[in-house]
Amino acid sequence: MATNADIASKFHFSREMVAGEIYRKYEKAMRKFWTVEDLDFTQDALDWQRVTPEQQKGLLGVTVRFLAGEQAVTDELVPMLSASHALNRFDWIMYLSTFLMEEAKHAEFFMRWHEAVVGVVDPEEVVPHFLTRGKTVDPSGRFEVRDVLHEALPDYGGRLMDAVAGGSESDIERAFVQFSAAYNGFVEGVLTMPSYEIVIDTTALWGAFPTLNKGFRLILADEGRHITFGTTACRILIEKDPSYEDAVHEVFDAYRGNIVGLVEYQKAVPGLDVGKYQTMKVRHYRNRCREMGVTPDETLIEQILDPEIDFVVGVEAG
């Protein structure tokens, strides 16, 4: 016969959980829902025809990278869900259900924009416009540039799934911190933040593409919740075991060159303030460290701001 404890294990809600910060993020996500169907791409299509070929090339280098990126991050969320289930974090699972839907919606937005405005959507149509980061060279030889989005997330995600399949609770927690540091802390929380602003600044500079501008602002609001979910979850786990802080720094060390190099889109779109977005990276890095409860790497900050380190991540398309 089932005991009361057996029956109780079937229920996950508690007043404490519902009052918690992760559940509140779920509630906010439900209130802030938007759909791609509500957006009108007509003016953006007209603007595409009137801007110069150079402007088209520069902007497409940015948007195609986002088109690929949003598909990738949607694909890579399963490990977080599996780990949250293994750790009995039902509020995390509830929030991640909105997280996954929003990433899929972001991918849909970029698909619809490219189809309606540029007329490209199939893989063979967008590949020629993809900025290839593997071609980047740091002339000083100090930094290696790797593809953190398409390389790191599958790697750390695989480690997390392995921990879920056969590791201890602490193995799962450490792997979760590392994956979230890569996904929410590094990719979403530092690297893409300046990139969103670059697109918003570009559309304002050109007085064009109002729906692209609006879409980026909507996505930016969603991403803010994604980032703080991940950093909050990391903080909760690091407070439980401070040794997990090392997992955060391991991620940022492994992909240091990506964060030190100039944002690729600064060169793809002429007329932007190069220094502005490096300073922005530092601000976001400090914020992510504060949110996770870890000590920032001051050497990394100095390197980001060093004017003598001026290699540009991914300036060639291919």
N, C-alpha and C positions, 0 to 999 in steps of 0.2 A: 504494500500500500504506500502511495506517495505521502511523504511527510509534508508538513507545512513549509519547511525549507525548500523542498523540491518544487512545491507549487509557487512559492515566492520567487524562485529563480526565473519564472516565466514572465515576470513583470519588471520593468526597468525604470519607470518614472518614479521620481521622488520629489518632494518639495525642494530639497536642497539642489537637485539637478536642475529643476525648472528655474530656480533663482540664480543659477550659475552663469558665468560670462559666455560660455560656449553656446548654451541654449539661447541666450539673448541674441547671439549672432544669427542663429537659425530664424528667430522671430523677425529680425530686421531684414534678412534676405527675403522672407515671404512678403514683407510689406513693400519692398523695393523692386518688385518684379516688373520687367519690361519685355517686350517681344520685338523681334526683327520685323515682323509684319507691319508694325506701326510706323516704320521708317520709310521715307520717300527718297529714292535715289535720283530723281529726275534732274535736279539742279547739278548734282555731282557729275552726271553724265554729260551735261552741257559744258561744265567747267573743264572736263577732261579734253574736250575738243578744242578749247580755246587756249590752254596753256601750251608752252613750248615743248618740243620733243625732249629737251634736257630736263625740264621740270617733270615731265611724265616719267622719264627714266629714274630720276631721283626718288620720286614718290613711290613708284612701283617697287623699287628696291626695298623700301620700308614695309609697304603693305603686304607684299608677298612673304616676307619673313614672318610677319604676324599671322598670315594665313596658315603657314606651316606650323608656327609655334602653338597656336591655339588648338590645332588638331593634336599636336604632340602632348600637351599638358592634359587634354581631355583623356587621351589614351592611357596616361600614366597615373591616374588617380586610384586605380583598383588596389594597389598595395596599402594605401592609407586606410581605405575602407576595411580591408582584411585585418590590418593591425588593430584598428579601433574595435572591431568585433572581438579579436583575441584578448584585448585588454579590458573588455567589458565596459567600454565607454560609449554608451548608447547615445548620449548627447552629441558626441563627436560624429557618430554615424548619421544622426539626424541633420547636423549641419552639413556634412559632406554630401548628403543627397542634394542639397541646393548648390553646393560647390560644383559637383559634376554636371548638373543641369546648366549652370551658368557658363562653364567652360565650353560645353557643347554649343550653347547659344552664341558665344563669342566666335567660335569657329564658323557657325552659320552666318553671322554678320559679315565676316570677311569674305566668305564664299559668295554671298549675295552681292556685296559691293563690287567685287571683281567681275562677276558675271554681268551686272547691270551697267557698270560704269566703264570698264576696260574691255570686256568681252573675252576674258580668259578665266577658266576655272578647272579644266581637265589638267592632270599632271603634266602632260607634255607641253601644255600652253604656258604654265607658270614656271617650269624649271629654268628656262633661260633667264629669268629675272631674279632668281634666288641668289642672295649675297652669300658667297661661300667663305666662311670664316677660316677654313683650313688653309687658305692662301696667305693668311696674315703672317708677317714676319716682324719680330721685334729687332731692330737693327743693333741694339746693345747686346742681344743674345741672352739677356737675363730672364726673359719670360717666355713661357710656352702658351700659345693660345689654342684651346681645345673647344669643342662644341658642347658647352655645358647643358644645353637644352636637350639635344638629341643623343648625347653620349652619357652625361652624368645621371639624368633622371632614370633611364632604363637600368643603369648600373646599380644605383642606390635602391631603386625599386625592387630589383632582383634580390638584393641582399635582404631587404625587408621581408619579401615573400619567403625567402629561405628561413629567416628567423621565425616567422609565423608558423611555418610548416614543422620546424623541428627544434626551435630554440627555447630558452627559458624566458620568463617574463622580462627579465633585465635585458636579455638579448633583443627582444622585440622593442623594448623602450629605447635602447641605444640606437637601433637601426631606424626607428621612427624619427628620432631626433635628427639623425644624419640625413634621412630622406627629406624631412620637412625643412631642414636648413638649406638643402640644395634647391628644393622646389619653391617654398614660400619665402625663405630668407634671402637666397641668392638670386634665383631667376626672377621671381615675381617681385621680391622686396627691394632689390638693388638694381639689377641690370635693366629690367624693363621700365622702371619708373621714369628715368630720363627719356626713354624712347617714346613713351606716351606723350610726354611734354613736347618732344621734338615735332611730332605729328601735329599736335594742337597748335604749336607755335607756327609751323609751316602753313597750315590752312589760314591762320590769322594773317600771316605775312603776305600771302597771295590773295587774300580776300576771296577764297574759293573753297569748294568741297564742304558745305555746311553739314551734310549728313555724316561724312567721315569724322568731322569734328565732334558732332553729337555722339556718334557711336563710341568714339574713344573716351569721351567723358563718362558715358554710361558704363563702359567696360572698366574704366579706372575706379569708379565707385564700387563695383563688384570686387575688383582685385584688392581693394583696401580691406575688405572683409576676409578675403582668402588669406592675405598676408597675416593679418592679426589673429586669425584662427591658428595658423601654423606656428607663429611665434608664441602665442599663448599656450598652445599644447606643449611646445618645447620648454617653456618656462615651468609649467606644471611638472614635467618629467625631470627637469634639471633640479628643481627644488627638492624633489624626492631623492635624487642621486646626483650630487654636484659633479661627479666624474663625467657625466654626459656632456658637459661643456666642451670637452676635448673633441667630441664628434662634430660640433659646429665649426670649430677652427680648422679641423681636417678638411672640410669641404671648401672653405674659403682659401685655404692654402693650395689645395689641389688645382683650383681654377683661378689662381691669383692673376694670371696674365689677362684673363677676360675682363676683370674688373679694373685693372690698372690701365689698359689700353683705352684710347678715346672711343666713344660710342660711334659705331660705324655710320649711323645716319647723319652725324654732324658733317660728314664729307659728302654723303649722298645728296643732301639738300644744301646748296650754296646759300650763304647769307645768314647762317646761324652763328650765335656766339659760342665758340668752341669751349671756353672755360666754364660757362654756365652749367653745363651738364656734368662736368667732372665734379664741381662743387656739390651739385645735387646728389651725385652718387655717394659722396662722403656723408651728407646729411641722412640719406636713407640707410646707409650702413650703420651709422651710429644709432638711428632709431630702431633698426632691427635688433642690434645687440642689446639695447636697453629693454626692448620688449621681451627678449628671450632670457634676460638676466645674465648675460655674459659680458666679459670684459673686451672692449674693442681692441683690435690689433693696430696700435698707433703707427707701426712701420708701414702697414698696408695703406693707411690713410695718407701718410707722407708720400708714398709712391703714387697714389692716385692723383695727388695735387702737384707732383713734381713736373715742372714744365719741360724738363729735359727728356722725360719719358713720353714721347709723342707718337708712338706707333698707333695706327688706326685699325680697329678690329673689322675685318670683312669688308674691304672697300671694292672688291671685284665681284662682278656677277658672272655666273657660269653654271 
